[in-house]
Structure formats: C-alpha cells, structure tokens
Amino acid sequence: MMTPDKVKVRLNFVVSSEINETLEELANKTGGTKTEVFRRAIALMEVIVDAKEQGKKVGITDKDRNLVTEIVGI
C-alpha cells in the first residue's frame, strides 16, 4: 500500500522541440528515460536552492577541486 507521501501524480506539460530534444539526448547519455532526467533535474535544483538559502555558492570543479564554473542565476 502506498503511503500518502508516495502517491504519484501525473503531470502533463508542453515543452519546446528544443527542450524535448535535450531531454531525449540526456536520457540517451544517462541510459534512462526523459522522466528520470526530469526527476534528477528537480533533485539537483532542490540541492542548489537549499545551498543558496544557506548562503553557499554552487559550482563545478575540476579533478583538483579548482573552481571551473560558478552556477549563478538559479
């Protein structure tokens, strides 16, 4: 039996052909589905928003942990 927090909700929305193509490319690259890409994107966005609320910055580092790109505008 599903608990209330595990109930799934179906969403229907319209995206541009470019966004759809990007979703398909990411799904292919990760070996998943467009739905999984969307779920991971939401999880990543949650991490970013939480970090920014704590006054932290979000970025991408190289293998030596040097900041390569700071993610801004989110």
N, C-alpha and C positions, 0 to 999 in steps of 0.2 A: 504494500500500500504506500502511495506517495504521501509524504508529509506536505503541509501547505507551502513550505519554502522550496519544495522540489517540483511543484506543479509547473509544467511547461506552458508557455504562452506563444502562440503563433503570431508572428509579425509579418505584415506584407508592406513593402515599400518600393518605391520606384527609384532607380539609380540610373545615371547616365551610362551610355555604352562604354565609355572610358573606365568608369568605376567597375562595371561588370567585368571588363577585360582584365583589370588589375586584380580583382578578386579571383578570377579563373587562373591567372598566372601565379598568384601566391599559393593558391590551392595546389596547383601542379608542383610548384617548387617545394612545398612542405609535405606533399603526399597526403593532403587532407581534402576537405570539402570547403566550399565557399562559406558554409555555415560555421565550420571550425575556424576559418580565418576571421570571420566576424566576431566570434566569441573571444578569440585571442586578442583581437584589436580592442575590444571592450575591456578585457582584463588589463592590458597594457595601459590604456587610458586611465583606468582606475588607479594604477600604481603611480602614474605621472601626476594626476590631480592630488592624490594623497601626499606625495612628496612635496609638491609645491605648496600645499596648505601648511606643511611643517617648515616652510622656509628653505627647503632644499632645492637644488638645481638638478636637472636631469640631462644626461649627456651620453655620448658614445666614446669609448676609449679604445686605444689600440692595445696590442698584446702586452705592452709595457705599462699600461694604465695611464698613458698620456691622453688628456682630453683632446679628441679629434673634432667633435661637434657637440655644441650645446643645443638642446632642443628647447626652443622658445615659442611663444605664441599659443601654447596649449593651456 
